Amino acid sequence: MAKMRAVQVARAGGPLELVEKEVPAPAAGRVRVKIEACGICHSDALTVEGHWPGITYPRVPGHEVAGVVDAVGANVRGFEAGQRVGVGWYGGSCGYCDSCRRGDFVACLIDPKISGISYDGGYAEYMVVPSEALAHIPDDISAVDAGPLMCAGVTTFNSLRNSGARAGDLVAVHGIGGLGHLGVQFAARMGFHTVAIARGQDKAALAKKLGAHDYIDSTVGNPGDALTKMGGARIILATVTSGKAMGEVLGGLGVGGKLIALGASPEPIAVTSLQLIGARRSIAGWPSGSSIDSEDTMRFSALTGVRPIVQQLPLERAAEGYALMMSGKARFRVVLTMGRA
């Protein structure tokens, strides 16, 4: 059997280790992808630390995958060898539960699958995925850029285009990190009055370069008050992972405004019913998107010039890249490439 390199975790909380594994064969309905690049996402901690229930180990993490179709199993339509494809958080669904029957595949109720959790992910030279999890990559998007767009990209793009905001509305992006630096680009190119919120003045110039019309330093006064002085936000896209920080910007929502939480955190968001009732404010979350949403994200990015800011590392340095991401010092997505160092 042919062999491949992969980086896996053997047990919950164990180290990321470079190993040699057999190249998997695609069963019916599955496609084998020869991986070119894979982004490292904060959600990979669910696999590495074992926070997601029911993970079978050893497991290869990774759900920001870009590559090429290498082999196709029986009964697969729409994909053939040589096509450029990506795989994101959405890794497949049952197809017959109420959510799937309504076309809401990401919210599958019976058998939701997540790349790098339900099956081996993209920290490897090859992976096998259900065909419905694949997204076509446009020619204008490189593999290194496509990887982060399959998760951070689709999450910010999809939440904004389904937010109810209209061109010209004030949209604030809270946090300029792996999600936020893409959120600012998407918001500006969708025609929103885009306000970036982050800690300190060191990200102000970057936020403006990404397309923000205004910048709020959250260390100087209350960011919610600053938004109110601008007329109040229709949408606040909260990409930070702090419930406390999200609570601090809630007051900046205008009438009918909505805070959309993208940053995953177990910390509660402090809010009173009085903050919500009078101005009809609301709080919601958004969970990525299906494979066709990822295709839409990449097509929009190709048309408008949205690109992630990345740091590239070879596969064998995955543990180093993961540590960099977890430290919060990555600028702004770490992407593994499969070429040997």
Kinemage of the C-alpha trace (Angstrom):
@kinemage 1
@onewidth
@group {chain A} dominant
@subgroup {mainchain}
@vectorlist {calphas} color= white
{ca met a 1} P 0.000 0.000 0.000
{ca ala a 2} L 1.138 3.545 -0.760
{ca lys a 3} L 2.131 5.642 2.242
{ca met a 4} L 1.575 9.282 3.164
{ca arg a 5} L 2.677 11.714 5.827
{ca ala a 6} L 0.109 12.904 8.363
{ca val a 7} L 0.109 14.784 11.650
{ca gln a 8} L -2.185 13.199 14.193
{ca val a 9} L -3.025 13.266 17.877
{ca ala a 10} L -3.079 9.803 19.467
{ca arg a 11} L -5.207 10.716 22.481
{ca ala a 12} L -7.127 13.667 23.864
{ca gly a 13} L -4.622 16.231 25.078
{ca gly a 14} L -1.717 14.410 23.450
{ca pro a 15} L 0.929 16.004 21.227
{ca leu a 16} L 0.633 16.498 17.489
{ca glu a 17} L 2.959 13.906 15.927
{ca leu a 18} L 4.177 13.403 12.360
{ca val a 19} L 3.493 9.799 11.327
{ca glu a 20} L 3.351 7.639 8.221
{ca lys a 21} L -0.028 6.169 7.309
{ca glu a 22} L -1.530 4.244 4.444
{ca val a 23} L -3.126 6.374 1.739
{ca pro a 24} L -6.886 5.798 2.242
{ca ala a 25} L -9.117 4.472 -0.545
{ca pro a 26} L -12.456 6.206 -1.205
{ca ala a 27} L -15.571 4.091 -0.582
{ca ala a 28} L -18.868 4.660 -2.386
{ca gly a 29} L -19.987 8.264 -2.168
{ca arg a 30} L -16.501 9.372 -1.074
{ca val a 31} L -13.691 11.270 -2.763
{ca arg a 32} L -9.967 11.175 -2.059
{ca val a 33} L -8.311 14.593 -2.053
{ca lys a 34} L -4.597 15.148 -2.569
{ca ile a 35} L -4.041 18.023 -0.150
{ca glu a 36} L -2.009 21.073 -1.111
{ca ala a 37} L -2.707 23.322 1.892
{ca cys a 38} L -4.585 23.228 5.196
{ca gly a 39} L -5.247 26.139 7.531
{ca ile a 40} L -4.925 25.799 11.290
{ca cys a 41} L -8.098 26.953 13.051
{ca his a 42} L -8.777 27.567 16.750
{ca ser a 43} L -11.518 24.935 16.488
{ca asp a 44} L -8.803 22.320 15.887
{ca ala a 45} L -8.396 22.434 19.672
{ca leu a 46} L -11.653 20.481 19.876
{ca thr a 47} L -9.786 17.547 18.347
{ca val a 48} L -6.391 18.070 19.944
{ca glu a 49} L -7.739 18.633 23.451
{ca gly a 50} L -10.645 16.202 23.123
{ca his a 51} L -13.374 18.749 23.890
{ca trp a 52} L -15.732 17.386 21.210
{ca pro a 53} L -17.570 14.319 22.547
{ca gly a 54} L -17.169 10.962 20.845
{ca ile a 55} L -13.903 11.539 18.948
{ca thr a 56} L -12.139 8.324 17.973
{ca tyr a 57} L -8.347 8.437 18.290
{ca pro a 58} L -5.863 8.581 16.717
{ca arg a 59} L -7.271 11.467 14.711
{ca val a 60} L -5.817 13.840 12.115
{ca pro a 61} L -7.187 17.398 12.672
{ca gly a 62} L -7.852 20.024 10.024
{ca his a 63} L -10.904 21.514 8.300
{ca glu a 64} L -9.470 24.321 6.146
{ca val a 65} L -8.415 22.111 3.272
{ca ala a 66} L -7.514 22.902 -0.333
{ca gly a 67} L -6.323 20.341 -2.862
{ca val a 68} L -7.127 18.312 -5.950
{ca val a 69} L -9.469 15.364 -6.490
{ca asp a 70} L -7.205 12.312 -6.628
{ca ala a 71} L -9.680 9.402 -6.787
{ca val a 72} L -13.463 9.044 -6.835
{ca gly a 73} L -15.518 6.280 -5.234
{ca ala a 74} L -18.617 4.679 -6.724
{ca asn a 75} L -21.847 6.672 -7.068
{ca val a 76} L -20.154 10.086 -6.953
{ca arg a 77} L -21.456 12.745 -9.315
{ca gly a 78} L -20.116 16.209 -10.053
{ca phe a 79} L -16.464 15.538 -9.220
{ca glu a 80} L -13.651 13.951 -11.151
{ca ala a 81} L -9.909 13.515 -10.856
{ca gly a 82} L -7.901 16.694 -11.319
{ca gln a 83} L -10.533 19.178 -10.137
{ca arg a 84} L -9.493 21.721 -7.510
{ca val a 85} L -11.590 21.328 -4.361
{ca gly a 86} L -11.810 22.486 -0.765
{ca val a 87} L -13.168 20.979 2.449
{ca gly a 88} L -14.365 23.053 5.405
{ca trp a 89} L -15.984 22.572 8.812
{ca tyr a 90} L -19.051 21.075 7.139
{ca gly a 91} L -18.056 17.479 6.491
{ca gly a 92} L -21.322 15.859 5.449
{ca ser a 93} L -24.865 15.278 6.687
{ca cys a 94} L -27.548 12.600 6.830
{ca gly a 95} L -29.678 14.081 4.034
{ca tyr a 96} L -33.013 12.993 5.503
{ca cys a 97} L -33.591 14.703 8.878
{ca asp a 98} L -35.905 17.727 9.071
{ca ser a 99} L -33.019 20.201 8.844
{ca cys a 100} L -31.494 18.474 5.817
{ca arg a 101} L -34.870 18.214 4.103
{ca arg a 102} L -35.145 21.998 4.480
{ca gly a 103} L -31.703 22.408 2.935
{ca asp a 104} L -30.055 23.385 6.236
{ca phe a 105} L -27.323 20.752 6.020
{ca val a 106} L -24.967 22.412 8.506
{ca ala a 107} L -27.630 22.006 11.185
{ca cys a 108} L -28.095 18.268 10.490
{ca leu a 109} L -29.862 16.678 13.469
{ca ile a 110} L -29.018 12.983 13.024
{ca asp a 111} L -25.565 12.456 11.535
{ca pro a 112} L -23.652 15.751 11.231
{ca lys a 113} L -20.043 15.245 10.181
{ca ile a 114} L -17.132 17.594 10.800
{ca ser a 115} L -13.830 17.346 8.956
{ca gly a 116} L -10.984 16.502 11.319
{ca ile a 117} L -13.417 15.408 14.043
{ca ser a 118} L -15.781 12.825 12.541
{ca tyr a 119} L -12.997 11.537 10.265
{ca asp a 120} L -9.361 12.362 9.534
{ca gly a 121} L -8.806 15.903 8.337
{ca gly a 122} L -6.313 18.017 6.449
{ca tyr a 123} L -3.066 17.800 8.428
{ca ala a 124} L -2.024 15.155 5.904
{ca glu a 125} L -1.084 14.591 2.275
{ca tyr a 126} L -4.406 12.871 1.486
{ca met a 127} L -7.875 12.640 3.000
{ca val a 128} L -11.169 10.965 2.087
{ca val a 129} L -14.413 12.935 2.404
{ca pro a 130} L -18.105 12.581 1.512
{ca ser a 131} L -18.645 14.148 -1.902
{ca glu a 132} L -21.284 16.556 -0.551
{ca ala a 133} L -18.604 18.194 1.606
{ca leu a 134} L -16.525 19.325 -1.393
{ca ala a 135} L -16.462 22.856 -2.800
{ca his a 136} L -14.992 23.798 -6.173
{ca ile a 137} L -12.116 26.300 -5.946
{ca pro a 138} L -12.014 29.097 -8.574
{ca asp a 139} L -8.889 29.370 -10.710
{ca asp a 140} L -8.139 32.832 -9.289
{ca ile a 141} L -7.852 31.570 -5.696
{ca ser a 142} L -4.593 29.864 -4.651
{ca ala a 143} L -4.643 26.755 -2.448
{ca val a 144} L -2.987 28.668 0.402
{ca asp a 145} L -5.718 31.334 0.274
{ca ala a 146} L -8.543 28.834 -0.278
{ca gly a 147} L -7.826 26.916 2.937
{ca pro a 148} L -8.765 29.712 5.382
{ca leu a 149} L -11.670 30.785 3.162
{ca met a 150} L -13.197 27.321 3.740
{ca cys a 151} L -13.756 28.144 7.432
{ca ala a 152} L -12.932 31.669 8.596
{ca gly a 153} L -14.000 32.975 5.203
{ca val a 154} L -17.327 31.232 4.823
{ca thr a 155} L -18.241 31.932 8.463
{ca thr a 156} L -17.816 35.703 8.132
{ca phe a 157} L -19.140 35.965 4.564
{ca asn a 158} L -22.172 33.769 5.154
{ca ser a 159} L -23.150 35.431 8.431
{ca leu a 160} L -22.954 38.890 6.869
{ca arg a 161} L -24.949 38.058 3.751
{ca asn a 162} L -27.677 36.478 5.899
{ca ser a 163} L -27.646 39.204 8.570
{ca gly a 164} L -30.398 41.363 7.109
{ca ala a 165} L -28.080 44.364 6.760
{ca arg a 166} L -28.411 46.447 3.595
{ca ala a 167} L -25.812 48.372 1.632
{ca gly a 168} L -25.007 51.586 3.492
{ca asp a 169} L -25.889 50.185 6.942
{ca leu a 170} L -23.340 50.550 9.721
{ca val a 171} L -21.711 47.182 10.367
{ca ala a 172} L -19.067 46.795 13.076
{ca val a 173} L -16.521 43.971 13.088
{ca his a 174} L -15.402 43.307 16.648
{ca gly a 175} L -11.875 41.861 16.693
{ca ile a 176} L -9.218 41.974 13.968
{ca gly a 177} L -7.862 38.438 14.047
{ca gly a 178} L -8.266 35.274 12.001
{ca leu a 179} L -11.998 35.859 11.494
{ca gly a 180} L -12.137 39.614 11.871
{ca his a 181} L -9.549 40.531 9.250
{ca leu a 182} L -11.705 38.717 6.696
{ca gly a 183} L -14.941 40.091 8.143
{ca val a 184} L -13.744 43.665 7.605
{ca gln a 185} L -12.895 42.919 3.966
{ca phe a 186} L -16.240 41.251 3.264
{ca ala a 187} L -18.267 43.971 5.020
{ca ala a 188} L -16.555 46.774 3.116
{ca arg a 189} L -16.951 45.045 -0.239
{ca met a 190} L -20.614 44.302 0.429
{ca gly a 191} L -21.236 48.022 0.645
{ca phe a 192} L -21.619 48.416 4.398
{ca his a 193} L -20.294 51.375 6.393
{ca thr a 194} L -17.638 49.242 8.046
{ca val a 195} L -16.296 49.965 11.526
{ca ala a 196} L -13.456 47.877 12.941
{ca ile a 197} L -13.124 47.458 16.713
{ca ala a 198} L -9.941 46.149 18.337
{ca arg a 199} L -7.666 46.720 21.314
{ca gly a 200} L -5.041 49.456 20.896
{ca gln a 201} L -4.029 51.681 18.024
{ca asp a 202} L -1.581 49.212 16.472
{ca lys a 203} L -4.285 47.650 14.265
{ca ala a 204} L -5.861 50.910 13.102
{ca ala a 205} L -3.764 51.245 9.955
{ca leu a 206} L -4.306 47.592 9.037
{ca ala a 207} L -8.071 47.896 9.559
{ca lys a 208} L -8.203 50.884 7.209
{ca lys a 209} L -6.064 49.044 4.642
{ca leu a 210} L -8.493 46.089 4.774
{ca gly a 211} L -11.364 48.454 3.993
{ca ala a 212} L -12.703 49.765 7.313
{ca his a 213} L -14.129 53.274 7.115
{ca asp a 214} L -13.677 53.901 10.839
{ca tyr a 215} L -11.686 52.370 13.685
{ca ile a 216} L -12.537 52.152 17.400
{ca asp a 217} L -9.846 51.458 19.985
{ca ser a 218} L -11.701 49.455 22.652
{ca thr a 219} L -9.084 50.373 25.290
{ca val a 220} L -10.110 54.037 25.078
{ca gly a 221} L -13.594 54.425 26.519
{ca asn a 222} L -16.564 52.133 25.906
{ca pro a 223} L -16.751 50.856 22.287
{ca gly a 224} L -20.525 50.612 22.544
{ca asp a 225} L -20.756 54.325 23.332
{ca ala a 226} L -18.517 55.084 20.343
{ca leu a 227} L -20.848 53.141 18.040
{ca thr a 228} L -23.857 54.951 19.477
{ca lys a 229} L -22.262 58.302 18.616
{ca met a 230} L -22.001 57.047 15.029
{ca gly a 231} L -25.745 56.356 14.991
{ca gly a 232} L -25.738 52.766 16.242
{ca ala a 233} L -24.798 49.586 14.436
{ca arg a 234} L -27.228 47.527 12.386
{ca ile a 235} L -24.928 44.535 12.856
{ca ile a 236} L -22.019 43.816 15.179
{ca leu a 237} L -20.002 40.834 13.953
{ca ala a 238} L -18.350 39.610 17.158
{ca thr a 239} L -15.264 37.576 16.256
{ca val a 240} L -13.597 37.881 19.675
{ca thr a 241} L -13.618 34.893 22.046
{ca ser a 242} L -14.587 36.875 25.133
{ca gly a 243} L -18.166 36.991 26.381
{ca lys a 244} L -17.245 40.016 28.505
{ca ala a 245} L -15.961 41.918 25.470
{ca met a 246} L -19.117 41.076 23.513
{ca gly a 247} L -21.229 42.420 26.350
{ca glu a 248} L -19.318 45.710 26.267
{ca val a 249} L -20.333 46.446 22.662
{ca leu a 250} L -24.004 45.458 22.942
{ca gly a 251} L -25.052 48.985 23.818
{ca gly a 252} L -23.717 50.145 20.457
{ca leu a 253} L -26.493 48.415 18.542
{ca gly a 254} L -29.024 50.713 16.940
{ca val a 255} L -32.774 50.128 16.762
{ca gly a 256} L -33.360 46.605 15.445
{ca gly a 257} L -29.639 45.902 15.659
{ca lys a 258} L -28.204 42.431 15.993
{ca leu a 259} L -24.994 41.085 17.520
{ca ile a 260} L -23.834 37.966 15.678
{ca ala a 261} L -21.473 35.860 17.780
{ca leu a 262} L -18.824 34.045 15.746
{ca gly a 263} L -16.073 33.762 18.358
{ca ala a 264} L -16.634 30.524 20.302
{ca ser a 265} L -16.305 30.914 24.065
{ca pro a 266} L -17.796 29.178 27.125
{ca glu a 267} L -17.897 32.573 28.852
{ca pro a 268} L -21.427 34.020 29.126
{ca ile a 269} L -22.389 37.316 27.497
{ca ala a 270} L -23.699 39.753 30.109
{ca val a 271} L -26.973 41.258 28.907
{ca thr a 272} L -30.210 42.434 30.501
{ca ser a 273} L -33.619 42.165 28.930
{ca leu a 274} L -33.856 45.959 29.172
{ca gln a 275} L -30.939 46.265 26.733
{ca leu a 276} L -32.851 44.195 24.194
{ca ile a 277} L -36.498 45.159 24.577
{ca gly a 278} L -36.639 48.914 24.035
{ca ala a 279} L -34.634 49.039 20.812
{ca arg a 280} L -35.615 45.560 19.575
{ca arg a 281} L -31.990 44.391 19.739
{ca ser a 282} L -31.062 40.735 19.417
{ca ile a 283} L -28.153 38.314 19.803
{ca ala a 284} L -27.566 35.398 17.440
{ca gly a 285} L -24.860 32.942 16.458
{ca trp a 286} L -23.728 31.649 13.078
{ca pro a 287} L -22.107 28.269 12.294
{ca ser a 288} L -20.061 28.378 9.083
{ca gly a 289} L -21.887 27.096 5.980
{ca ser a 290} L -22.357 24.185 3.602
{ca ser a 291} L -20.068 23.369 0.688
{ca ile a 292} L -22.037 25.554 -1.743
{ca asp a 293} L -21.724 28.447 0.708
{ca ser a 294} L -17.957 27.917 0.608
{ca glu a 295} L -18.068 28.082 -3.185
{ca asp a 296} L -20.020 31.351 -2.977
{ca thr a 297} L -17.447 32.708 -0.536
{ca met a 298} L -14.544 31.927 -2.848
{ca arg a 299} L -16.297 33.266 -5.938
{ca phe a 300} L -17.039 36.530 -4.136
{ca ser a 301} L -13.431 36.680 -2.918
{ca ala a 302} L -12.135 36.132 -6.446
{ca leu a 303} L -14.380 38.918 -7.769
{ca thr a 304} L -13.606 41.489 -5.075
{ca gly a 305} L -10.019 40.737 -4.063
{ca val a 306} L -10.706 39.455 -0.533
{ca arg a 307} L -7.759 37.366 0.645
{ca pro a 308} L -6.609 36.030 4.016
{ca ile a 309} L -3.330 37.173 5.532
{ca val a 310} L -1.392 33.967 6.153
{ca gln a 311} L 1.787 32.519 7.612
{ca gln a 312} L 2.905 29.381 5.768
{ca leu a 313} L 4.600 26.413 7.423
{ca pro a 314} L 5.411 22.923 6.074
{ca leu a 315} L 3.343 19.993 7.328
{ca glu a 316} L 6.127 18.709 9.598
{ca arg a 317} L 5.930 21.968 11.588
{ca ala a 318} L 2.209 21.549 12.346
{ca ala a 319} L 2.770 21.407 16.117
{ca glu a 320} L 4.662 24.717 15.941
{ca gly a 321} L 1.894 26.267 13.846
{ca tyr a 322} L -0.793 25.013 16.220
{ca ala a 323} L 1.043 26.510 19.208
{ca leu a 324} L 1.411 29.822 17.349
{ca met a 325} L -2.313 29.876 16.626
{ca met a 326} L -3.241 29.031 20.233
{ca ser a 327} L -0.941 31.767 21.540
{ca gly a 328} L -2.962 34.389 19.669
{ca lys a 329} L 0.181 35.666 17.961
{ca ala a 330} L -0.563 34.314 14.459
{ca arg a 331} L -1.027 37.002 11.775
{ca phe a 332} L -3.657 35.949 10.944
{ca arg a 333} L -4.087 32.363 9.699
{ca val a 334} L -1.374 29.719 9.837
{ca val a 335} L -1.491 27.498 6.736
{ca leu a 336} L 0.297 24.154 6.376
{ca thr a 337} L 1.665 23.243 2.968
{ca met a 338} L 2.458 19.698 1.887
{ca gly a 339} L 5.794 20.283 0.111
{ca arg a 340} L 8.706 18.861 2.052
{ca ala a 341} L 10.922 21.379 3.841
